[in-house]
Amino acid sequence: MRARRIRQIIQVVALMVLVVPAMAAISPPDGPVLLKITGNIRHTNVNGELWLDREMLGELPWHETTTDTPWHRRMGRFEGPLLRSVLELAGVDSDVVEVHALNDFFADLPVSDTEDYDVILAMKRNGREMSIREFGPLFVLYPFDEHPELKTEAIQFRSVWQVNLIKVP
């Protein structure tokens, strides 16, 4: 538990070094927008919202987890930015966010989940970018195998795939 806490502190410090200068002015995306963050956020770049493309998400600290999911036949290696890093970039100050999918499905996700666990916004599975057909381009993924207590229906409901929007109340 102590090693995990030290790792979290190191990640936060690294994030501050990388993200704080960028937060002064986040440029609009050059490529196709993968994620919009709207609502009660402090950092925006397009019409009061934060729009992020693949390159911008790729500049955030990434994490990798190898885990089994209820939706895949085989264990996979998933990679993407930590969801807490994405929320910090946006300047989210809320206890909960609504994570929306391309098909209008959404789930409320407690921000504390992103603080307690290395929840990622998976962009790659087994080294390949995730297509819409393969739960992409963005997939909220909890580290199920590292934390068996996450293997619940409530957490599975929060594991939204085909993510395109995060609304902050």
DOKOLLO-505146 format. One record per atom (N, C-alpha, C): residue in one letter; x, y, z. Coordinates in pm, whole numbers, plus 32768, in hexadecimal, padded with zeros to 4 digits. Layout:
BEGIN
aXYZ ...
//
This chain:
BEGIN
m80537F898000 m800080008000 m8057807E8000 r80C68078804B r812180EB8052 r816081057FC9 a818980997F84 a81C680A97F00 a816280E57E9E r80E480BE7EA9 r807C80F47E51 r806A818A7E6A r806E81B27EE7 r805E82407F09 r80D482917ED4 i814C825B7EE2 i81C382A07EAE i81B982AE7E17 r818B82437DD3 r817B82487D41 r811582B37D1B q80A882BF7D68 q804383257D4B q807E83B27D5B i80CD83C77DC2 i810A844A7DD9 i8169846C7D65 i81B9840B7D3A i821484217CCA i81C684437C4C q815783FE7C34 q810584197BBE q80C984A57BC2 v809C84CF7C37 v806285557C44 v80CC85BF7C2B v814385AD7C62 v81AF860E7C4D v81D486127BB9 a81E0859D7B7A a81FF85997AEB a819285DD7A9A l811785C67ABF l80A786067A79 l80AE869D7A87 m80CF86CD7AFF m80D8875E7B14 m8146879A7ABD v81B687557AB3 v822587877A62 v81FD878D79CF l81B3872879A2 l818D87227915 l8112877678F3 v80B08778794C v802E87B2792A v801E88437957 v8055886979C9 v803F88EF79FC v8066895B7997 p80DC89527954 p80FA89B878F0 p809589B8787D a806389437858 a8005893A77E9 a7F7C89717810 m7F5B89717891 m7ED7899C78BB m7EC38A3278A9 a7F2F8A7B78A0 a7F238B0B788C a7ED88B28780B a7EF18ADA77A5 a7EAC8AEA7725 a7EB08A6676DB i7E3F8A2376D8 i7E3689A57690 i7E0889C47602 s7E5A89A175A3 s7E3989BC7517 s7DC6896474E9 p7D7989937488 p7D12893D744D p7D5488C77407 p7D0D885973F8 p7D4987E473B7 p7D6187FA7323 d7DCA87BB72EF d7DE887BF7260 d7DA1874D7217 g7D9386DC725B g7D578666721D g7CC586557243 p7C8A85E77216 p7BFF85CB723A p7BED85C272D2 v7B8285FE7304 v7B6786017394 v7B38857773C0 l7B7E853E7422 l7B5584BE745B l7B0184D174D8 l7B1D853C7522 l7ADB854E75A4 l7ABD85E175BA k7A4185FB75E6 k7A1A86817613 k79FA867776A7 i7A2A86DC76F1 i7A0A86E6777F i79C1876A7791 t7948876277C9 t78F287D777D4 t78C487EA7865 g788C885F787D g7851887A78FF g78AE88C97959 n78B088A579D6 n78F888EE7A3D n798E88CA7A3A i79D5890479D7 i7A6588ED79CB i7AAD897479C6 r7B2A897479F2 r7B7789F179F7 r7BCA8A097979 h7BE889A1792D h7C4289AF78BB h7BF98986783B t7BEF89E577DE t7BA689CE7762 t7BFC89F676EB n7BD289CB7674 n7C1989F675FD n7BBD8A137586 v7B3F89E9758B v7AE08A04751E v7A568A20755A n7A278A9A754A n799F8ABE7575 n797B8A947603 g79D68AA87660 g79BA8A8976ED g79C089F4770D e79F389A576B1 e7A02891576C6 e7A9488F076AF l7AB9887976DB l7B3F884676BF l7B3187D77658 w7B6C87ED75E3 w7B6A878C7577 w7BF58750756A l7BFC86CB7565 l7C7D8685755F l7C80862574E8 d7CEF862674A1 d7D0385C77434 d7D64855A7464 r7D8184FC740D r7DD8848B7430 r7E6284BA745E e7E9A851C7419 e7F1F854D743C e7F20858D74C7 m7EBA85DA74E6 m7EB3861D7568 m7EA685B675D9 l7E54855175C3 l7E4584E77626 l7EC784987634 g7F10848C75C5 g7F8F844475C7 g7FFC848D7614 e7FEC850F7628 e8050855C7671 e804085527708 l7FD085207736 l7FB9850E77C5 l8002849277F7 p801A8489787A p8059840F78AF p800183947891 w803F832E7855 w7FF782B37833 w80128248789A h7FB681EB789D h7FC1817878F8 h7F9B80FC78A9 e7FCE808E78D1 e7FB0800E788F e7F7E7FAD78F8 t7F187F6178D4 t7EE77EF8792C t7EC67E7E78D8 t7EE97E0B790B t7EC47D8D78CB t7E577D517922 t7DE47D3E78E6 t7D727D107935 t7D0F7CC478DF d7CC07C757920 d7C517C3078E2 d7BD77C8A78F4 t7B807C8D7893 t7B057CDA78A1 t7A8F7C7F7882 p7A197CA378B0 p79A27C527891 p797C7C5A77FC w79B77CB577B0 w798D7CCD7727 w79ED7C9676BE h7A5C7C5F76E9 h7ABF7C29768C h7AD67B9576A8 r7AF47B4B7640 r7B0B7ABA764F r7B907A9B7691 r7BF17AF3767A r7C787ADC76AE r7CA87B5576FD m7D037B3A7757 m7D437BA677A1 m7D877C04773D g7D8A7C83775D g7DC77CE37703 g7E217D44774C r7E7B7D7F7700 r7ED37DE87734 r7E9B7E6C7700 f7E697EBE775B f7E297F3C7739 f7E847FB0775F e7E8580167709 e7EDA808C7721 e7E89810A7706 g7EA781717753 g7E6881F2773E g7E86824E77B2 p7E5A82CA77A6 p7E7383287813 p7E228303788E l7E5A83207901 l7E0E830F797C l7D98836F7976 l7D238340799A l7CAC83957995 l7CBC840C79F4 r7D0083F77A64 r7D1484687AC1 r7D6784D67A7F s7DC584B27A27 s7E16851579E0 s7DC085667980 v7D638524793D v7D07856878E1 v7CB085C9792E l7C7B859F79A0 l7C2585F579F1 l7C75866B7A2A e7CF286527A50 e7D4786BE7A83 e7D6687237A15 l7D7F86F4799C l7D99874E792D l7D2387AC7916 a7CAA87767924 a7C3187C77911 a7C1588227988 g7C55880879F9 g7C3988587A70 g7BB388347AAD v7B9687B47AB3 v7B1887847AEC v7B1E87917B84 d7AB787CE7BBD d7AA987D97C4D d7A1D87A97C70 s7A0C87257C6F s798986E97C85 s799E865F7CC2 d7939862F7D05 d794085A97D40 d7918853D7CDD v78D585657C71 v78A485037C10 v78A985407B84 v78BE84EC7B21 v78B585177A95 v785A84B57A4B e781C84E779E2 e77CB8491798A e7820846D7912 v783583EC78FD v788383BD788B v7821838B7821 h782883C877AA h77C983AA773E h780C835E76CD a77BE8306768F a77EC82B7761D a77AD82EB759C l77E382BE752D l77B182E674A9 l771D82C67496 n76EC825C74D7 n7661823374C8 n76038273752F d763182DD7571 d75E6832875D6 d75D882E2765C f7613826C766E f761A822E76F2 f767482867749 f7653829077C8 f76AE82D67823 f76A6829978AE a771082AF78FA a7716827F7983 a775682EA79D9 d772582F57A53 d7764834D7AB6 d77DD83047AEF l784C834B7AF2 l78C883117B23 l78FD83687B95 p790783317C0E p794083807C7C p79D283A27C5F v79F684207C6F v7A8084497C59 v7ADD83FF7CB8 s7AAB83D97D2D s7AFD83907D8D s7B30830B7D53 d7AE682CF7CF6 d7B1682557CB5 d7B9C826E7C71 t7BA982E37C32 t7C2483027BE9 t7C9783227C48 e7C7683467CC3 e7CDD83627D27 e7D0782E27D6E d7CA882867D81 d7CC3820A7DCA d7D01819D7D73 y7CE881A47CF0 y7D16813C7C94 y7D52817D7C17 d7DA781327BD2 d7DE081627B55 d7D7F81437AE2 v7D0F818C7AE2 v7CAC81807A78 v7CE581C679FD i7CE28182798C i7D1981BF7914 i7CAA81D978AD l7CC782347856 l7C74824D77E1 l7CBD82037771 a7CA281827766 a7CED812C770B a7CDB8158767A m7D4C81627635 m7D4D818575A7 m7D8981147554 k7DD280B97597 k7E1080497551 k7DF47FC8759C r7DE47F5D754F r7DDA7ED77587 r7E3E7E80753C n7E947E407588 n7EFD7DEB754F n7F4F7E3474E4 g7F6C7EB47502 g7FC37F0474AC g7F7F7F447434 r7EFE7F2D7420 r7EB67F6473AC r7E4D7FC973DB e7E3F8035738E e7DD6809673AD e7D50804F73A8 m7CF980747406 m7C7780347410 m7C14807A73B3 s7BD7802E735B s7B7280657301 s7AEB80687349 i7A8B80A8730C i7A0480AB7346 i79D2801C7359 r79E97FC772F9 r79BD7F3B7302 r7A007EF27377 e7A767F21739E e7AC37EE07409 e7AC07F31748A f7A507F7574A4 f7A387FC07520 f7A7B80497521 g7AB8807274B6 g7AFE80F274B1 g7AA881607477 p7ADF81CF745F p7B6E81E9746A p7B9D81FB74FA l7B3F82107558 l7B62822375E5 l7B0A81C8763A f7B458189769E f7B02812476F0 f7B2D81397781 v7ACE815877D9 v7AED81667868 v7B0780DA789E l7B8180C378C9 l7BA7803D78F4 l7BE3803F7980 y7BA87FF079D6 y7BD87FDE7A5E y7C3C7F6A7A60 p7C9B7F6C7ABE p7CFC7EFE7AC8 p7CC07E877B12 f7C687E3F7ACD f7C1B7DD37B0A f7C717D687B4A d7CDA7D3B7B05 d7D2A7CCC7B3B d7D827CF87BB0 e7DAC7D767BB1 e7DFC7DA77C21 e7DA87DBB7C9F h7D277DD37C8C h7CCD7DEF7CFC h7C4B7DA07CEA p7C487D247D1A p7BD27CD07D09 p7B517D0E7D40 e7B5E7D6A7D9E e7AE67DAB7DD5 e7A9E7DFF7D6C l7AE07E1A7CFC l7AA27E687C90 l7A497E137C35 k7A4C7D937C47 k79FD7D3A7BF1 k796C7D347C22 t792B7DA87C18 t789E7DB27C43 t784C7DEA7BD0 e77CC7DD87BDA e77727E0C7B73 e77787EA57B6D a77837EE67BE0 a77887F797BE4 a78027FAD7B99 i78757F707BAE i78F07F9C7B6B i78E87F7B7AD6 q78B27F097AB4 q78A37EE67A26 q784B7F4D79E0 f77E57F7D7A23 f778B7FE279EA f77D7806379CD r783980847A21 r788980FE7A0F r78F480F079A3 s790D80787978 s7975805D7913 s793D80797888 v792A80F6786B v78EB812177EE v794F8112777C w792180DC770D w797480D67695 w793B8132762B q7989814A75C4 q796681A97559 q794C82347594 v799E825975F5 v798F82DA763B v79AD834C75DB n795783B375DE n7970842A758E n795984AC75DB l791F84A17654 l78F98519769E l78FE84FE7734 i7934855F777E i792B855D7810 i78E885DF7839 k787785D37880 k7830864878B3 k784B86557947 v786986D1796F v788986EC79FC v781A87457A33 p77CF87127A95 p776287657ACE p779587DC7B1A 
//
